[in-house]
Amino acid sequence: MQRVVIDQRLQVFYENAPWPLLYDRLDFYDVINRIVWQVRCGERIYLEEAKLR
C-alpha cells in the first residue's frame, strides 16, 4: 500500500516537474596522467589539492 502511494506521488511530480529539474548539466574534466587530482561535487576546483606525479 505504501509503495502505491509513493508511486502515485512520484508520477504527479514527474508530470508537473518544476523547470530547474528540466536542466541537467554534465561536467567534463580532462587531466593529464602526470597530475593526481580527484573531481569534487559543486563545480569548484581547488588547485592546491592537485599534485604532480
mmCIF entry with sequence, helices, sheets and N, C-alpha, C, O atoms, coordinates in Angstrom:
data_MODEL
# 
_entry.id   MODEL 
# 
_entity.id                         1 
_entity.type                       polymer 
_entity.pdbx_number_of_molecules   1 
# 
_entity_poly.entity_id                      1 
_entity_poly.type                           'polypeptide(L)' 
_entity_poly.nstd_linkage                   no 
_entity_poly.nstd_monomer                   no 
_entity_poly.pdbx_seq_one_letter_code       MQRVVIDQRLQVFYENAPWPLLYDRLDFYDVINRIVWQVRCGERIYLEEAKLR 
_entity_poly.pdbx_seq_one_letter_code_can   MQRVVIDQRLQVFYENAPWPLLYDRLDFYDVINRIVWQVRCGERIYLEEAKLR 
_entity_poly.pdbx_strand_id                 A 
# 
loop_
_entity_poly_seq.entity_id 
_entity_poly_seq.num 
_entity_poly_seq.mon_id 
_entity_poly_seq.hetero 
1 1  MET n 
1 2  GLN n 
1 3  ARG n 
1 4  VAL n 
1 5  VAL n 
1 6  ILE n 
1 7  ASP n 
1 8  GLN n 
1 9  ARG n 
1 10 LEU n 
1 11 GLN n 
1 12 VAL n 
1 13 PHE n 
1 14 TYR n 
1 15 GLU n 
1 16 ASN n 
1 17 ALA n 
1 18 PRO n 
1 19 TRP n 
1 20 PRO n 
1 21 LEU n 
1 22 LEU n 
1 23 TYR n 
1 24 ASP n 
1 25 ARG n 
1 26 LEU n 
1 27 ASP n 
1 28 PHE n 
1 29 TYR n 
1 30 ASP n 
1 31 VAL n 
1 32 ILE n 
1 33 ASN n 
1 34 ARG n 
1 35 ILE n 
1 36 VAL n 
1 37 TRP n 
1 38 GLN n 
1 39 VAL n 
1 40 ARG n 
1 41 CYS n 
1 42 GLY n 
1 43 GLU n 
1 44 ARG n 
1 45 ILE n 
1 46 TYR n 
1 47 LEU n 
1 48 GLU n 
1 49 GLU n 
1 50 ALA n 
1 51 LYS n 
1 52 LEU n 
1 53 ARG n 
# 
_struct_asym.id          A 
_struct_asym.entity_id   1 
# 
loop_
_struct_conf.conf_type_id 
_struct_conf.id 
_struct_conf.pdbx_PDB_helix_id 
_struct_conf.beg_label_comp_id 
_struct_conf.beg_label_asym_id 
_struct_conf.beg_label_seq_id 
_struct_conf.pdbx_beg_PDB_ins_code 
_struct_conf.end_label_comp_id 
_struct_conf.end_label_asym_id 
_struct_conf.end_label_seq_id 
_struct_conf.pdbx_end_PDB_ins_code 
_struct_conf.beg_auth_comp_id 
_struct_conf.beg_auth_asym_id 
_struct_conf.beg_auth_seq_id 
_struct_conf.end_auth_comp_id 
_struct_conf.end_auth_asym_id 
_struct_conf.end_auth_seq_id 
_struct_conf.pdbx_PDB_helix_class 
_struct_conf.details 
_struct_conf.pdbx_PDB_helix_length 
HELX_P HELX_P1 AA1 GLN A 2  ? GLU A 15 ? GLN A 2  GLU A 15 1 ? 14 
HELX_P HELX_P2 AA2 TRP A 19 ? LEU A 22 ? TRP A 19 LEU A 22 5 ? 4  
HELX_P HELX_P3 AA3 LEU A 47 ? GLU A 49 ? LEU A 47 GLU A 49 5 ? 3  
# 
_struct_conf_type.id          HELX_P 
_struct_conf_type.criteria    ? 
_struct_conf_type.reference   ? 
# 
_struct_sheet.id               AA1 
_struct_sheet.type             ? 
_struct_sheet.number_strands   2 
_struct_sheet.details          ? 
# 
_struct_sheet_order.sheet_id     AA1 
_struct_sheet_order.range_id_1   1 
_struct_sheet_order.range_id_2   2 
_struct_sheet_order.offset       ? 
_struct_sheet_order.sense        anti-parallel 
# 
loop_
_struct_sheet_range.sheet_id 
_struct_sheet_range.id 
_struct_sheet_range.beg_label_comp_id 
_struct_sheet_range.beg_label_asym_id 
_struct_sheet_range.beg_label_seq_id 
_struct_sheet_range.pdbx_beg_PDB_ins_code 
_struct_sheet_range.end_label_comp_id 
_struct_sheet_range.end_label_asym_id 
_struct_sheet_range.end_label_seq_id 
_struct_sheet_range.pdbx_end_PDB_ins_code 
_struct_sheet_range.beg_auth_comp_id 
_struct_sheet_range.beg_auth_asym_id 
_struct_sheet_range.beg_auth_seq_id 
_struct_sheet_range.end_auth_comp_id 
_struct_sheet_range.end_auth_asym_id 
_struct_sheet_range.end_auth_seq_id 
AA1 1 ILE A 35 ? VAL A 36 ? ILE A 35 VAL A 36 
AA1 2 LYS A 51 ? LEU A 52 ? LYS A 51 LEU A 52 
# 
loop_
_atom_site.group_PDB 
_atom_site.id 
_atom_site.type_symbol 
_atom_site.label_atom_id 
_atom_site.label_alt_id 
_atom_site.label_comp_id 
_atom_site.label_asym_id 
_atom_site.label_entity_id 
_atom_site.label_seq_id 
_atom_site.pdbx_PDB_ins_code 
_atom_site.Cartn_x 
_atom_site.Cartn_y 
_atom_site.Cartn_z 
_atom_site.occupancy 
_atom_site.B_iso_or_equiv 
_atom_site.pdbx_formal_charge 
_atom_site.auth_seq_id 
_atom_site.auth_comp_id 
_atom_site.auth_asym_id 
_atom_site.auth_atom_id 
_atom_site.pdbx_PDB_model_num 
ATOM 1   N N  . MET A 1 1  ? 0.827  -1.205 0.000   1.00 0.00 ? 1  MET A N  1 
ATOM 2   C CA . MET A 1 1  ? 0.000  0.000  0.000   1.00 0.00 ? 1  MET A CA 1 
ATOM 3   C C  . MET A 1 1  ? 0.867  1.265  0.000   1.00 0.00 ? 1  MET A C  1 
ATOM 4   O O  . MET A 1 1  ? 0.607  2.197  -0.761  1.00 0.00 ? 1  MET A O  1 
ATOM 5   N N  . GLN A 1 2  ? 1.892  1.294  0.850   1.00 0.00 ? 2  GLN A N  1 
ATOM 6   C CA . GLN A 1 2  ? 2.743  2.471  0.940   1.00 0.00 ? 2  GLN A CA 1 
ATOM 7   C C  . GLN A 1 2  ? 3.480  2.703  -0.373  1.00 0.00 ? 2  GLN A C  1 
ATOM 8   O O  . GLN A 1 2  ? 3.652  3.848  -0.790  1.00 0.00 ? 2  GLN A O  1 
ATOM 9   N N  . ARG A 1 3  ? 3.912  1.640  -1.020  1.00 0.00 ? 3  ARG A N  1 
ATOM 10  C CA . ARG A 1 3  ? 4.620  1.766  -2.299  1.00 0.00 ? 3  ARG A CA 1 
ATOM 11  C C  . ARG A 1 3  ? 3.714  2.376  -3.366  1.00 0.00 ? 3  ARG A C  1 
ATOM 12  O O  . ARG A 1 3  ? 4.176  3.159  -4.197  1.00 0.00 ? 3  ARG A O  1 
ATOM 13  N N  . VAL A 1 4  ? 2.451  2.028  -3.349  1.00 0.00 ? 4  VAL A N  1 
ATOM 14  C CA . VAL A 1 4  ? 1.500  2.579  -4.326  1.00 0.00 ? 4  VAL A CA 1 
ATOM 15  C C  . VAL A 1 4  ? 1.353  4.083  -4.136  1.00 0.00 ? 4  VAL A C  1 
ATOM 16  O O  . VAL A 1 4  ? 1.311  4.831  -5.113  1.00 0.00 ? 4  VAL A O  1 
ATOM 17  N N  . VAL A 1 5  ? 1.275  4.530  -2.892  1.00 0.00 ? 5  VAL A N  1 
ATOM 18  C CA . VAL A 1 5  ? 1.142  5.957  -2.602  1.00 0.00 ? 5  VAL A CA 1 
ATOM 19  C C  . VAL A 1 5  ? 2.393  6.698  -3.063  1.00 0.00 ? 5  VAL A C  1 
ATOM 20  O O  . VAL A 1 5  ? 2.297  7.773  -3.656  1.00 0.00 ? 5  VAL A O  1 
ATOM 21  N N  . ILE A 1 6  ? 3.558  6.130  -2.795  1.00 0.00 ? 6  ILE A N  1 
ATOM 22  C CA . ILE A 1 6  ? 4.810  6.760  -3.226  1.00 0.00 ? 6  ILE A CA 1 
ATOM 23  C C  . ILE A 1 6  ? 4.862  6.839  -4.749  1.00 0.00 ? 6  ILE A C  1 
ATOM 24  O O  . ILE A 1 6  ? 5.236  7.874  -5.301  1.00 0.00 ? 6  ILE A O  1 
ATOM 25  N N  . ASP A 1 7  ? 4.496  5.769  -5.427  1.00 0.00 ? 7  ASP A N  1 
ATOM 26  C CA . ASP A 1 7  ? 4.497  5.773  -6.894  1.00 0.00 ? 7  ASP A CA 1 
ATOM 27  C C  . ASP A 1 7  ? 3.546  6.821  -7.456  1.00 0.00 ? 7  ASP A C  1 
ATOM 28  O O  . ASP A 1 7  ? 3.866  7.480  -8.445  1.00 0.00 ? 7  ASP A O  1 
ATOM 29  N N  . GLN A 1 8  ? 2.381  6.984  -6.837  1.00 0.00 ? 8  GLN A N  1 
ATOM 30  C CA . GLN A 1 8  ? 1.413  7.985  -7.294  1.00 0.00 ? 8  GLN A CA 1 
ATOM 31  C C  . GLN A 1 8  ? 1.967  9.400  -7.105  1.00 0.00 ? 8  GLN A C  1 
ATOM 32  O O  . GLN A 1 8  ? 1.814  10.249 -7.982  1.00 0.00 ? 8  GLN A O  1 
ATOM 33  N N  . ARG A 1 9  ? 2.592  9.645  -5.991  1.00 0.00 ? 9  ARG A N  1 
ATOM 34  C CA . ARG A 1 9  ? 3.161  10.975 -5.741  1.00 0.00 ? 9  ARG A CA 1 
ATOM 35  C C  . ARG A 1 9  ? 4.316  11.259 -6.705  1.00 0.00 ? 9  ARG A C  1 
ATOM 36  O O  . ARG A 1 9  ? 4.446  12.379 -7.199  1.00 0.00 ? 9  ARG A O  1 
ATOM 37  N N  . LEU A 1 10 ? 5.139  10.271 -6.969  1.00 0.00 ? 10 LEU A N  1 
ATOM 38  C CA . LEU A 1 10 ? 6.229  10.472 -7.928  1.00 0.00 ? 10 LEU A CA 1 
ATOM 39  C C  . LEU A 1 10 ? 5.692  10.738 -9.325  1.00 0.00 ? 10 LEU A C  1 
ATOM 40  O O  . LEU A 1 10 ? 6.251  11.554 -10.058 1.00 0.00 ? 10 LEU A O  1 
ATOM 41  N N  . GLN A 1 11 ? 4.629  10.068 -9.696  1.00 0.00 ? 11 GLN A N  1 
ATOM 42  C CA . GLN A 1 11 ? 4.037  10.283 -11.015 1.00 0.00 ? 11 GLN A CA 1 
ATOM 43  C C  . GLN A 1 11 ? 3.531  11.722 -11.151 1.00 0.00 ? 11 GLN A C  1 
ATOM 44  O O  . GLN A 1 11 ? 3.742  12.356 -12.185 1.00 0.00 ? 11 GLN A O  1 
ATOM 45  N N  . VAL A 1 12 ? 2.875  12.230 -10.131 1.00 0.00 ? 12 VAL A N  1 
ATOM 46  C CA . VAL A 1 12 ? 2.408  13.623 -10.144 1.00 0.00 ? 12 VAL A CA 1 
ATOM 47  C C  . VAL A 1 12 ? 3.601  14.569 -10.224 1.00 0.00 ? 12 VAL A C  1 
ATOM 48  O O  . VAL A 1 12 ? 3.555  15.559 -10.954 1.00 0.00 ? 12 VAL A O  1 
ATOM 49  N N  . PHE A 1 13 ? 4.652  14.280 -9.493  1.00 0.00 ? 13 PHE A N  1 
ATOM 50  C CA . PHE A 1 13 ? 5.839  15.128 -9.504  1.00 0.00 ? 13 PHE A CA 1 
ATOM 51  C C  . PHE A 1 13 ? 6.480  15.144 -10.890 1.00 0.00 ? 13 PHE A C  1 
ATOM 52  O O  . PHE A 1 13 ? 6.847  16.213 -11.378 1.00 0.00 ? 13 PHE A O  1 
ATOM 53  N N  . TYR A 1 14 ? 6.621  13.995 -11.528 1.00 0.00 ? 14 TYR A N  1 
ATOM 54  C CA . TYR A 1 14 ? 7.243  13.934 -12.855 1.00 0.00 ? 14 TYR A CA 1 
ATOM 55  C C  . TYR A 1 14 ? 6.387  14.611 -13.921 1.00 0.00 ? 14 TYR A C  1 
ATOM 56  O O  . TYR A 1 14 ? 6.921  15.221 -14.847 1.00 0.00 ? 14 TYR A O  1 
ATOM 57  N N  . GLU A 1 15 ? 5.092  14.511 -13.802 1.00 0.00 ? 15 GLU A N  1 
ATOM 58  C CA . GLU A 1 15 ? 4.201  15.146 -14.783 1.00 0.00 ? 15 GLU A CA 1 
ATOM 59  C C  . GLU A 1 15 ? 4.179  16.665 -14.622 1.00 0.00 ? 15 GLU A C  1 
ATOM 60  O O  . GLU A 1 15 ? 3.912  17.380 -15.588 1.00 0.00 ? 15 GLU A O  1 
ATOM 61  N N  . ASN A 1 16 ? 4.452  17.163 -13.429 1.00 0.00 ? 16 ASN A N  1 
ATOM 62  C CA . ASN A 1 16 ? 4.405  18.598 -13.145 1.00 0.00 ? 16 ASN A CA 1 
ATOM 63  C C  . ASN A 1 16 ? 5.750  19.089 -12.623 1.00 0.00 ? 16 ASN A C  1 
ATOM 64  O O  . ASN A 1 16 ? 5.806  19.876 -11.678 1.00 0.00 ? 16 ASN A O  1 
ATOM 65  N N  . ALA A 1 17 ? 6.817  18.628 -13.235 1.00 0.00 ? 17 ALA A N  1 
ATOM 66  C CA . ALA A 1 17 ? 8.160  18.946 -12.745 1.00 0.00 ? 17 ALA A CA 1 
ATOM 67  C C  . ALA A 1 17 ? 8.444  20.440 -12.856 1.00 0.00 ? 17 ALA A C  1 
ATOM 68  O O  . ALA A 1 17 ? 8.122  21.060 -13.870 1.00 0.00 ? 17 ALA A O  1 
ATOM 69  N N  . PRO A 1 18 ? 9.045  21.021 -11.818 1.00 0.00 ? 18 PRO A N  1 
ATOM 70  C CA . PRO A 1 18 ? 9.446  22.423 -11.903 1.00 0.00 ? 18 PRO A CA 1 
ATOM 71  C C  . PRO A 1 18 ? 10.590 22.589 -12.903 1.00 0.00 ? 18 PRO A C  1 
ATOM 72  O O  . PRO A 1 18 ? 11.309 21.630 -13.184 1.00 0.00 ? 18 PRO A O  1 
ATOM 73  N N  . TRP A 1 19 ? 10.760 23.773 -13.430 1.00 0.00 ? 19 TRP A N  1 
ATOM 74  C CA . TRP A 1 19 ? 11.733 23.999 -14.501 1.00 0.00 ? 19 TRP A CA 1 
ATOM 75  C C  . TRP A 1 19 ? 13.168 23.680 -14.142 1.00 0.00 ? 19 TRP A C  1 
ATOM 76  O O  . TRP A 1 19 ? 13.899 23.249 -15.034 1.00 0.00 ? 19 TRP A O  1 
ATOM 77  N N  . PRO A 1 20 ? 13.654 23.856 -12.883 1.00 0.00 ? 20 PRO A N  1 
ATOM 78  C CA . PRO A 1 20 ? 15.071 23.529 -12.644 1.00 0.00 ? 20 PRO A CA 1 
ATOM 79  C C  . PRO A 1 20 ? 15.405 22.063 -12.894 1.00 0.00 ? 20 PRO A C  1 
ATOM 80  O O  . PRO A 1 20 ? 16.549 21.740 -13.214 1.00 0.00 ? 20 PRO A O  1 
ATOM 81  N N  . LEU A 1 21 ? 14.439 21.183 -12.757 1.00 0.00 ? 21 LEU A N  1 
ATOM 82  C CA . LEU A 1 21 ? 14.700 19.767 -12.982 1.00 0.00 ? 21 LEU A CA 1 
ATOM 83  C C  . LEU A 1 21 ? 14.816 19.434 -14.473 1.00 0.00 ? 21 LEU A C  1 
ATOM 84  O O  . LEU A 1 21 ? 15.278 18.350 -14.830 1.00 0.00 ? 21 LEU A O  1 
ATOM 85  N N  . LEU A 1 22 ? 14.410 20.337 -15.321 1.00 0.00 ? 22 LEU A N  1 
ATOM 86  C CA . LEU A 1 22 ? 14.491 20.091 -16.756 1.00 0.00 ? 22 LEU A CA 1 
ATOM 87  C C  . LEU A 1 22 ? 15.883 20.381 -17.304 1.00 0.00 ? 22 LEU A C  1 
ATOM 88  O O  . LEU A 1 22 ? 16.186 20.030 -18.444 1.00 0.00 ? 22 LEU A O  1 
ATOM 89  N N  . TYR A 1 23 ? 16.724 21.012 -16.506 1.00 0.00 ? 23 TYR A N  1 
ATOM 90  C CA . TYR A 1 23 ? 18.067 21.357 -16.924 1.00 0.00 ? 23 TYR A CA 1 
ATOM 91  C C  . TYR A 1 23 ? 19.064 20.452 -16.216 1.00 0.00 ? 23 TYR A C  1 
ATOM 92  O O  . TYR A 1 23 ? 19.184 20.485 -14.991 1.00 0.00 ? 23 TYR A O  1 
ATOM 93  N N  . ASP A 1 24 ? 19.766 19.656 -16.980 1.00 0.00 ? 24 ASP A N  1 
ATOM 94  C CA . ASP A 1 24 ? 20.750 18.737 -16.410 1.00 0.00 ? 24 ASP A CA 1 
ATOM 95  C C  . ASP A 1 24 ? 22.093 19.020 -17.056 1.00 0.00 ? 24 ASP A C  1 
ATOM 96  O O  . ASP A 1 24 ? 22.281 18.780 -18.249 1.00 0.00 ? 24 ASP A O  1 
ATOM 97  N N  . ARG A 1 25 ? 23.009 19.521 -16.281 1.00 0.00 ? 25 ARG A N  1 
ATOM 98  C CA . ARG A 1 25 ? 24.323 19.895 -16.805 1.00 0.00 ? 25 ARG A CA 1 
ATOM 99  C C  . ARG A 1 25 ? 25.350 18.839 -16.428 1.00 0.00 ? 25 ARG A C  1 
ATOM 100 O O  . ARG A 1 25 ? 25.454 18.443 -15.267 1.00 0.00 ? 25 ARG A O  1 
ATOM 101 N N  . LEU A 1 26 ? 26.089 18.397 -17.400 1.00 0.00 ? 26 LEU A N  1 
ATOM 102 C CA . LEU A 1 26 ? 27.165 17.450 -17.156 1.00 0.00 ? 26 LEU A CA 1 
ATOM 103 C C  . LEU A 1 26 ? 28.491 18.193 -17.147 1.00 0.00 ? 26 LEU A C  1 
ATOM 104 O O  . LEU A 1 26 ? 28.707 19.099 -17.952 1.00 0.00 ? 26 LEU A O  1 
ATOM 105 N N  . ASP A 1 27 ? 29.364 17.816 -16.252 1.00 0.00 ? 27 ASP A N  1 
ATOM 106 C CA . ASP A 1 27 ? 30.695 18.409 -16.179 1.00 0.00 ? 27 ASP A CA 1 
ATOM 107 C C  . ASP A 1 27 ? 31.710 17.401 -16.689 1.00 0.00 ? 27 ASP A C  1 
ATOM 108 O O  . ASP A 1 27 ? 31.701 16.236 -16.291 1.00 0.00 ? 27 ASP A O  1 
ATOM 109 N N  . PHE A 1 28 ? 32.586 17.862 -17.575 1.00 0.00 ? 28 PHE A N  1 
ATOM 110 C CA . PHE A 1 28 ? 33.626 17.009 -18.104 1.00 0.00 ? 28 PHE A CA 1 
ATOM 111 C C  . PHE A 1 28 ? 34.977 17.597 -17.712 1.00 0.00 ? 28 PHE A C  1 
ATOM 112 O O  . PHE A 1 28 ? 35.202 18.800 -17.838 1.00 0.00 ? 28 PHE A O  1 
ATOM 113 N N  . TYR A 1 29 ? 35.860 16.746 -17.242 1.00 0.00 ? 29 TYR A N  1 
ATOM 114 C CA . TYR A 1 29 ? 37.200 17.170 -16.855 1.00 0.00 ? 29 TYR A CA 1 
ATOM 115 C C  . TYR A 1 29 ? 38.203 16.285 -17.583 1.00 0.00 ? 29 TYR A C  1 
ATOM 116 O O  . TYR A 1 29 ? 37.993 15.079 -17.716 1.00 0.00 ? 29 TYR A O  1 
ATOM 117 N N  . ASP A 1 30 ? 39.270 16.873 -18.044 1.00 0.00 ? 30 ASP A N  1 
ATOM 118 C CA . ASP A 1 30 ? 40.333 16.126 -18.684 1.00 0.00 ? 30 ASP A CA 1 
ATOM 119 C C  . ASP A 1 30 ? 41.623 16.472 -17.966 1.00 0.00 ? 30 ASP A C  1 
ATOM 120 O O  . ASP A 1 30 ? 42.001 17.639 -17.867 1.00 0.00 ? 30 ASP A O  1 
ATOM 121 N N  . VAL A 1 31 ? 42.287 15.456 -17.473 1.00 0.00 ? 31 VAL A N  1 
ATOM 122 C CA . VAL A 1 31 ? 43.508 15.664 -16.706 1.00 0.00 ? 31 VAL A CA 1 
ATOM 123 C C  . VAL A 1 31 ? 44.593 14.777 -17.289 1.00 0.00 ? 31 VAL A C  1 
ATOM 124 O O  . VAL A 1 31 ? 44.357 13.603 -17.574 1.00 0.00 ? 31 VAL A O  1 
ATOM 125 N N  . ILE A 1 32 ? 45.781 15.339 -17.465 1.00 0.00 ? 32 ILE A N  1 
ATOM 126 C CA . ILE A 1 32 ? 46.882 14.535 -17.987 1.00 0.00 ? 32 ILE A CA 1 
ATOM 127 C C  . ILE A 1 32 ? 47.338 13.531 -16.927 1.00 0.00 ? 32 ILE A C  1 
ATOM 128 O O  . ILE A 1 32 ? 47.055 13.698 -15.741 1.00 0.00 ? 32 ILE A O  1 
ATOM 129 N N  . ASN A 1 33 ? 48.030 12.511 -17.355 1.00 0.00 ? 33 ASN A N  1 
ATOM 130 C CA . ASN A 1 33 ? 48.443 11.436 -16.453 1.00 0.00 ? 33 ASN A CA 1 
ATOM 131 C C  . ASN A 1 33 ? 49.447 11.880 -15.399 1.00 0.00 ? 33 ASN A C  1 
ATOM 132 O O  . ASN A 1 33 ? 49.630 11.185 -14.399 1.00 0.00 ? 33 ASN A O  1 
ATOM 133 N N  . ARG A 1 34 ? 50.090 12.999 -15.593 1.00 0.00 ? 34 ARG A N  1 
ATOM 134 C CA . ARG A 1 34 ? 51.088 13.470 -14.632 1.00 0.00 ? 34 ARG A CA 1 
ATOM 135 C C  . ARG A 1 34 ? 50.472 14.154 -13.417 1.00 0.00 ? 34 ARG A C  1 
ATOM 136 O O  . ARG A 1 34 ? 51.182 14.465 -12.460 1.00 0.00 ? 34 ARG A O  1 
ATOM 137 N N  . ILE A 1 35 ? 49.172 14.392 -13.438 1.00 0.00 ? 35 ILE A N  1 
ATOM 138 C CA . ILE A 1 35 ? 48.514 15.081 -12.327 1.00 0.00 ? 35 ILE A CA 1 
ATOM 139 C C  . ILE A 1 35 ? 47.629 14.110 -11.564 1.00 0.00 ? 35 ILE A C  1 
ATOM 140 O O  . ILE A 1 35 ? 46.856 13.357 -12.158 1.00 0.00 ? 35 ILE A O  1 
ATOM 141 N N  . VAL A 1 36 ? 47.748 14.133 -10.251 1.00 0.00 ? 36 VAL A N  1 
ATOM 142 C CA . VAL A 1 36 ? 46.873 13.353 -9.376  1.00 0.00 ? 36 VAL A CA 1 
ATOM 143 C C  . VAL A 1 36 ? 45.844 14.326 -8.824  1.00 0.00 ? 36 VAL A C  1 
ATOM 144 O O  . VAL A 1 36 ? 46.182 15.266 -8.105  1.00 0.00 ? 36 VAL A O  1 
ATOM 145 N N  . TRP A 1 37 ? 44.587 14.090 -9.168  1.00 0.00 ? 37 TRP A N  1 
ATOM 146 C CA . TRP A 1 37 ? 43.531 15.016 -8.772  1.00 0.00 ? 37 TRP A CA 1 
ATOM 147 C C  . TRP A 1 37 ? 42.197 14.295 -8.776  1.00 0.00 ? 37 TRP A C  1 
ATOM 148 O O  . TRP A 1 37 ? 41.948 13.469 -9.655  1.00 0.00 ? 37 TRP A O  1 
ATOM 149 N N  . GLN A 1 38 ? 41.340 14.586 -7.820  1.00 0.00 ? 38 GLN A N  1 
ATOM 150 C CA . GLN A 1 38 ? 40.027 13.971 -7.708  1.00 0.00 ? 38 GLN A CA 1 
ATOM 151 C C  . GLN A 1 38 ? 38.943 15.031 -7.933  1.00 0.00 ? 38 GLN A C  1 
ATOM 152 O O  . GLN A 1 38 ? 38.995 16.108 -7.340  1.00 0.00 ? 38 GLN A O  1 
ATOM 153 N N  . VAL A 1 39 ? 37.984 14.732 -8.772  1.00 0.00 ? 39 VAL A N  1 
ATOM 154 C CA . VAL A 1 39 ? 36.873 15.646 -9.043  1.00 0.00 ? 39 VAL A CA 1 
ATOM 155 C C  . VAL A 1 39 ? 35.992 15.741 -7.808  1.00 0.00 ? 39 VAL A C  1 
ATOM 156 O O  . VAL A 1 39 ? 35.691 14.730 -7.174  1.00 0.00 ? 39 VAL A O  1 
ATOM 157 N N  . ARG A 1 40 ? 35.580 16.960 -7.466  1.00 0.00 ? 40 ARG A N  1 
ATOM 158 C CA . ARG A 1 40 ? 34.678 17.181 -6.340  1.00 0.00 ? 40 ARG A CA 1 
ATOM 159 C C  . ARG A 1 40 ? 33.320 17.632 -6.854  1.00 0.00 ? 40 ARG A C  1 
ATOM 160 O O  . ARG A 1 40 ? 33.220 18.167 -7.958  1.00 0.00 ? 40 ARG A O  1 
ATOM 161 N N  . CYS A 1 41 ? 32.302 17.425 -6.083  1.00 0.00 ? 41 CYS A N  1 
ATOM 162 C CA . CYS A 1 41 ? 30.983 17.921 -6.467  1.00 0.00 ? 41 CYS A CA 1 
ATOM 163 C C  . CYS A 1 41 ? 30.922 19.424 -6.192  1.00 0.00 ? 41 CYS A C  1 
ATOM 164 O O  . CYS A 1 41 ? 31.712 19.945 -5.404  1.00 0.00 ? 41 CYS A O  1 
ATOM 165 N N  . GLY A 1 42 ? 30.005 20.106 -6.828  1.00 0.00 ? 42 GLY A N  1 
ATOM 166 C CA . GLY A 1 42 ? 29.844 21.532 -6.600  1.00 0.00 ? 42 GLY A CA 1 
ATOM 167 C C  . GLY A 1 42 ? 30.555 22.408 -7.601  1.00 0.00 ? 42 GLY A C  1 
ATOM 168 O O  . GLY A 1 42 ? 30.528 23.632 -7.473  1.00 0.00 ? 42 GLY A O  1 
ATOM 169 N N  . GLU A 1 43 ? 31.194 21.815 -8.602  1.00 0.00 ? 43 GLU A N  1 
ATOM 170 C CA . GLU A 1 43 ? 31.828 22.538 -9.691  1.00 0.00 ? 43 GLU A CA 1 
ATOM 171 C C  . GLU A 1 43 ? 32.989 23.438 -9.252  1.00 0.00 ? 43 GLU A C  1 
ATOM 172 O O  . GLU A 1 43 ? 33.413 24.298 -10.024 1.00 0.00 ? 43 GLU A O  1 
ATOM 173 N N  . ARG A 1 44 ? 33.493 23.267 -8.074  1.00 0.00 ? 44 ARG A N  1 
ATOM 174 C CA . ARG A 1 44 ? 34.644 24.058 -7.624  1.00 0.00 ? 44 ARG A CA 1 
ATOM 175 C C  . ARG A 1 44 ? 35.908 23.242 -7.803  1.00 0.00 ? 44 ARG A C  1 
ATOM 176 O O  . ARG A 1 44 ? 35.933 22.039 -7.540  1.00 0.00 ? 44 ARG A O  1 
ATOM 177 N N  . ILE A 1 45 ? 36.944 23.905 -8.248  1.00 0.00 ? 45 ILE A N  1 
ATOM 178 C CA . ILE A 1 45 ? 38.227 23.249 -8.456  1.00 0.00 ? 45 ILE A CA 1 
ATOM 179 C C  . ILE A 1 45 ? 39.238 23.876 -7.499  1.00 0.00 ? 45 ILE A C  1 
ATOM 180 O O  . ILE A 1 45 ? 39.497 25.078 -7.549  1.00 0.00 ? 45 ILE A O  1 
ATOM 181 N N  . TYR A 1 46 ? 39.798 23.050 -6.637  1.00 0.00 ? 46 TYR A N  1 
ATOM 182 C CA . TYR A 1 46 ? 40.806 23.507 -5.694  1.00 0.00 ? 46 TYR A CA 1 
ATOM 183 C C  . TYR A 1 46 ? 42.161 23.015 -6.198  1.00 0.00 ? 46 TYR A C  1 
ATOM 184 O O  . TYR A 1 46 ? 42.496 21.840 -6.046  1.00 0.00 ? 46 TYR A O  1 
ATOM 185 N N  . LEU A 1 47 ? 42.933 23.908 -6.794  1.00 0.00 ? 47 LEU A N  1 
ATOM 186 C CA . LEU A 1 47 ? 44.207 23.523 -7.385  1.00 0.00 ? 47 LEU A CA 1 
ATOM 187 C C  . LEU A 1 47 ? 45.234 23.090 -6.353  1.00 0.00 ? 47 LEU A C  1 
ATOM 188 O O  . LEU A 1 47 ? 46.158 22.347 -6.682  1.00 0.00 ? 47 LEU A O  1 
ATOM 189 N N  . GLU A 1 48 ? 45.092 23.539 -5.110  1.00 0.00 ? 48 GLU A N  1 
ATOM 190 C CA . GLU A 1 48 ? 46.046 23.119 -4.087  1.00 0.00 ? 48 GLU A CA 1 
ATOM 191 C C  . GLU A 1 48 ? 45.926 21.625 -3.780  1.00 0.00 ? 48 GLU A C  1 
ATOM 192 O O  . GLU A 1 48 ? 46.829 21.045 -3.177  1.00 0.00 ? 48 GLU A O  1 
ATOM 193 N N  . GLU A 1 49 ? 44.815 20.996 -4.190  1.00 0.00 ? 49 GLU A N  1 
ATOM 194 C CA . GLU A 1 49 ? 44.649 19.561 -3.998  1.00 0.00 ? 49 GLU A CA 1 
ATOM 195 C C  . GLU A 1 49 ? 45.294 18.744 -5.119  1.00 0.00 ? 49 GLU A C  1 
ATOM 196 O O  . GLU A 1 49 ? 45.459 17.533 -4.972  1.00 0.00 ? 49 GLU A O  1 
ATOM 197 N N  . ALA A 1 50 ? 45.656 19.371 -6.222  1.00 0.00 ? 50 ALA A N  1 
ATOM 198 C CA . ALA A 1 50 ? 46.285 18.664 -7.344  1.00 0.00 ? 50 ALA A CA 1 
ATOM 199 C C  . ALA A 1 50 ? 47.776 18.520 -7.071  1.00 0.00 ? 50 ALA A C  1 
ATOM 200 O O  . ALA A 1 50 ? 48.423 19.431 -6.553  1.00 0.00 ? 50 ALA A O  1 
ATOM 201 N N  . LYS A 1 51 ? 48.301 17.361 -7.429  1.00 0.00 ? 51 LYS A N  1 
ATOM 202 C CA . LYS A 1 51 ? 49.722 17.104 -7.217  1.00 0.00 ? 51 LYS A CA 1 
ATOM 203 C C  . LYS A 1 51 ? 50.321 16.487 -8.470  1.00 0.00 ? 51 LYS A C  1 
ATOM 204 O O  . LYS A 1 51 ? 49.642 15.768 -9.203  1.00 0.00 ? 51 LYS A O  1 
ATOM 205 N N  . LEU A 1 52 ? 51.603 16.772 -8.714  1.00 0.00 ? 52 LEU A N  1 
ATOM 206 C CA . LEU A 1 52 ? 52.320 16.158 -9.834  1.00 0.00 ? 52 LEU A CA 1 
ATOM 207 C C  . LEU A 1 52 ? 52.871 14.810 -9.404  1.00 0.00 ? 52 LEU A C  1 
ATOM 208 O O  . LEU A 1 52 ? 53.257 14.625 -8.249  1.00 0.00 ? 52 LEU A O  1 
ATOM 209 N N  . ARG A 1 53 ? 52.905 13.872 -10.336 1.00 0.00 ? 53 ARG A N  1 
ATOM 210 C CA . ARG A 1 53 ? 53.496 12.557 -10.043 1.00 0.00 ? 53 ARG A CA 1 
ATOM 211 C C  . ARG A 1 53 ? 54.974 12.606 -10.185 1.00 0.00 ? 53 ARG A C  1 
ATOM 212 O O  . ARG A 1 53 ? 55.647 11.596 -9.979  1.00 0.00 ? 53 ARG A O  1 
# 
